């Protein structure tokens, strides 16, 4: 077999790997009650090709797989955020506006792909030349610089889905603890924040190891698998 057939086979395996992850993610969302089968709708290849033409950029494989699975609708998964195929243009507009207006030396790179915006003051982006499953970055208006939200786009999706499920119970637990310690609730809240941040550091380390293992085995761990 020639080089072209080898490249084609590798590309097909990549698409299959990311498509499988997106299918598992959708199943997790439905099982968790943040989406229904009818409220998860993907885009056609023609729509994605047209988006790439309008953006004058090639989307990473993981992002393409995401749009194929949930580019038009994803239930309540991204409730409150502009996300999906129709959000790219608006997210880029928000990115250019708040980045240019901010008191920061940082400017939006030409290869950046803003893909989500939140109420006009925050956006997420990946870089087109950062691989098939690039890191996810965040910029918030008035902040001096960006911060990395996740080591990969799929890791960000997975954490977002888990957060959508666990966010309310965690907030309820914080409120309950504060209610039980009204005399020193500020101190108690600080302790809870410290636990939360420590758990976040442990989780980030776990995800970094998981990403490496996933690449070695050619399969991305789903949300339920990560939690287990």
C-alpha positions as MATLAB code, in Angstrom:
seq = 'XXXXXXXXXXXXXXXXXXXXXXXXXXXXXXXXXXXXXXXXXXXXXXXXXXXXXXXXXXXXXXXXXXXXXXXXXXXXXXXXXXXXXXXXXXXXXXXXXXXXXXXXXXXXXXXXXXXXXXXXXXXXXXXXXXXXXXXXXXXXXXXXXXXXXXXXXXXXXXXXXXXXXXXXXXXXXXXXXXXXXXXXXXXXXXXXXXXXXXXXXXXXXXXXXXXXXXXXXXXXXXXXXXXX';
ca = [
       0.000    0.000    0.000;
       1.159    3.507   -0.797;
       1.508    6.469    1.588;
      -1.907    7.862    0.634;
      -3.736    4.681    1.641;
      -1.903    4.613    4.976;
      -2.828    8.244    5.692;
      -6.433    7.534    4.694;
      -6.586    4.551    7.065;
      -5.147    6.585    9.958;
      -7.613    9.410    9.296;
     -10.514    6.956    9.279;
      -9.375    5.455   12.600;
      -9.167    8.945   14.121;
     -12.664    9.858   12.993;
     -13.964    6.558   14.367;
     -12.268    7.130   17.735;
     -13.716   10.617   18.167;
     -17.127    9.639   16.795;
     -17.314    6.807   19.328;
     -16.466    9.208   22.149;
     -19.157   11.672   21.039;
     -21.742    8.895   20.900;
     -20.806    7.807   24.433;
     -20.941   11.427   25.598;
     -24.456   11.821   24.198;
     -25.519    8.615   25.957;
     -24.113    9.934   29.237;
     -26.024   13.205   28.807;
     -29.288   11.386   28.121;
     -28.809    8.969   31.026;
     -27.998   11.892   33.346;
     -31.117   13.802   32.303;
     -29.393   16.845   30.777;
     -30.516   15.878   27.269;
     -32.960   13.629   25.441;
     -32.450   11.614   22.282;
     -34.584   14.127   20.387;
     -32.684   17.152   21.748;
     -29.257   16.033   20.498;
     -28.887   16.856   16.803;
     -25.765   16.920   14.684;
     -24.647   18.719   11.526;
     -24.115   17.370    8.060;
     -20.674   17.171    6.462;
     -21.802   19.817    3.977;
     -22.643   22.231    6.804;
     -19.260   21.657    8.439;
     -17.449   22.161    5.135;
     -19.313   25.445    4.629;
     -18.355   26.566    8.149;
     -14.690   25.836    7.425;
     -14.954   27.814    4.204;
     -16.452   30.798    6.033;
     -13.804   30.632    8.749;
     -11.014   30.010    6.214;
      -9.659   27.375    8.557;
      -9.653   23.590    8.971;
     -11.358   22.376   12.121;
      -9.585   19.820   14.336;
     -10.865   16.261   13.966;
     -12.304   16.175   17.513;
     -14.275   19.364   16.915;
     -15.617   18.054   13.603;
     -16.801   14.887   15.358;
     -18.517   17.009   17.996;
     -20.400   19.034   15.386;
     -21.463   15.846   13.628;
     -22.967   14.583   16.876;
     -24.388   17.707   18.530;
     -23.646   20.723   16.349;
     -27.277   21.864   16.158;
     -28.553   20.926   19.612;
     -27.249   19.316   22.804;
     -30.150   19.472   25.223;
     -29.400   21.461   28.379;
     -25.702   20.557   28.215;
     -24.524   24.066   27.325;
     -27.432   25.902   28.883;
     -26.626   29.628   28.998;
     -23.717   29.399   26.548;
     -23.620   30.018   22.805;
     -22.308   26.693   21.493;
     -22.631   24.697   18.292;
     -22.221   25.368   14.605;
     -24.216   28.624   14.728;
     -22.053   29.994   17.560;
     -18.677   30.159   15.783;
     -19.212   33.477   14.035;
     -20.669   35.152   17.120;
     -17.951   33.706   19.361;
     -15.265   35.112   17.071;
     -16.948   38.519   17.104;
     -17.048   38.516   20.903;
     -13.433   37.344   21.031;
     -12.203   40.141   18.782;
     -14.233   42.782   20.592;
     -13.343   42.020   24.199;
      -9.734   41.079   23.442;
      -9.133   44.354   21.625;
     -10.819   46.358   24.373;
      -9.100   44.625   27.275;
      -6.076   46.081   29.013;
      -3.876   43.184   27.981;
      -0.853   42.502   25.823;
      -2.560   39.349   24.567;
      -4.386   39.357   21.259;
      -6.393   36.661   19.505;
      -4.032   34.608   17.290;
      -4.908   34.240   13.626;
      -5.089   30.462   13.991;
      -7.482   30.652   16.976;
     -10.935   29.105   16.617;
     -13.360   30.618   19.155;
     -16.173   28.100   19.542;
     -18.161   29.207   22.597;
     -19.090   32.520   24.179;
     -20.818   33.317   27.439;
     -22.970   36.450   27.669;
     -20.510   38.535   25.669;
     -17.725   38.684   28.251;
     -16.093   35.251   28.025;
     -15.115   32.902   25.219;
     -13.367   29.579   24.689;
     -11.100   28.724   21.806;
      -8.673   26.175   20.398;
      -5.791   26.679   17.989;
      -6.044   25.133   14.548;
      -2.449   23.900   14.456;
      -2.451   22.296   17.934;
      -3.381   18.771   16.822;
      -6.466   16.658   16.244;
      -7.707   17.178   19.821;
      -6.205   20.533   20.853;
      -6.179   22.106   24.323;
      -9.132   24.325   25.207;
      -8.372   27.907   26.283;
     -10.497   30.540   28.008;
     -10.413   34.314   27.935;
     -12.523   36.459   30.254;
     -13.022   40.174   29.773;
     -10.777   42.349   31.998;
      -8.423   39.420   32.693;
      -4.771   40.044   31.727;
      -4.293   36.741   29.883;
      -5.817   33.455   28.835;
      -5.944   30.319   30.921;
      -6.024   26.720   29.830;
      -9.373   25.124   30.597;
      -8.502   21.582   29.531;
      -5.625   19.599   28.057;
      -7.786   18.612   25.087;
     -11.081   19.546   23.484;
     -12.596   16.156   24.336;
     -11.409   16.488   27.948;
     -13.178   19.855   28.135;
     -16.383   18.350   26.731;
     -16.222   15.458   29.168;
     -15.586   17.715   32.177;
     -18.358   20.068   31.077;
     -20.852   17.211   30.887;
     -19.830   15.901   34.307;
     -19.973   19.441   35.716;
     -23.473   19.930   34.337;
     -24.567   16.876   36.301;
     -22.587   17.435   39.503;
     -22.691   21.246   39.740;
     -26.102   21.520   41.416;
     -25.486   18.798   44.052;
     -22.150   20.410   44.921;
     -23.723   23.851   45.305;
     -26.478   22.317   47.442;
     -23.853   20.692   49.648;
     -21.964   23.981   50.054;
     -25.182   25.767   51.042;
     -26.018   22.993   53.509;
     -22.572   23.177   55.134;
     -22.725   26.960   55.388;
     -26.197   26.684   56.902;
     -24.875   24.343   59.571;
     -22.011   26.714   60.439;
     -23.639   30.124   60.403;
     -21.366   31.463   63.145;
     -18.236   30.907   61.073;
     -19.615   30.338   57.577;
     -16.847   32.395   55.916;
     -14.210   30.121   57.399;
     -16.228   27.047   56.453;
     -16.644   28.283   52.878;
     -12.872   28.842   52.659;
     -12.252   25.264   53.787;
     -14.692   23.911   51.214;
     -12.985   25.962   48.488;
      -9.625   24.538   49.509;
     -11.002   20.995   49.250;
     -12.540   21.819   45.876;
      -9.269   23.242   44.532;
      -7.274   20.288   45.839;
      -9.697   17.870   44.181;
      -9.321   19.873   40.971;
      -5.532   19.497   41.030;
      -5.807   15.750   41.610;
      -8.357   15.459   38.825;
      -6.191   17.437   36.394;
      -3.276   15.088   37.053;
      -5.532   12.073   36.531;
      -6.855   13.466   33.243;
      -3.325   14.141   31.969;
      -2.420   10.475   32.549;
      -5.705    9.366   31.043;
      -5.147   11.376   27.854;
      -1.778    9.704   27.329;
      -3.228    6.249   27.953;
      -6.132    6.964   25.625;
      -3.783    7.918   22.797;
      -1.775    4.745   23.327;
      -4.856    2.513   23.151;
      -6.667    4.492   20.457;
      -9.820    5.057   22.482;
     -11.037    8.051   24.487;
     -12.435    7.337   27.936;
     -16.064    8.348   28.343;
     -17.571   10.373   31.179;
     -18.835    7.375   33.141;
     -15.538    5.546   32.709;
     -13.588    8.561   33.989;
     -15.824    8.900   37.041;
     -15.417    5.216   37.857;
];
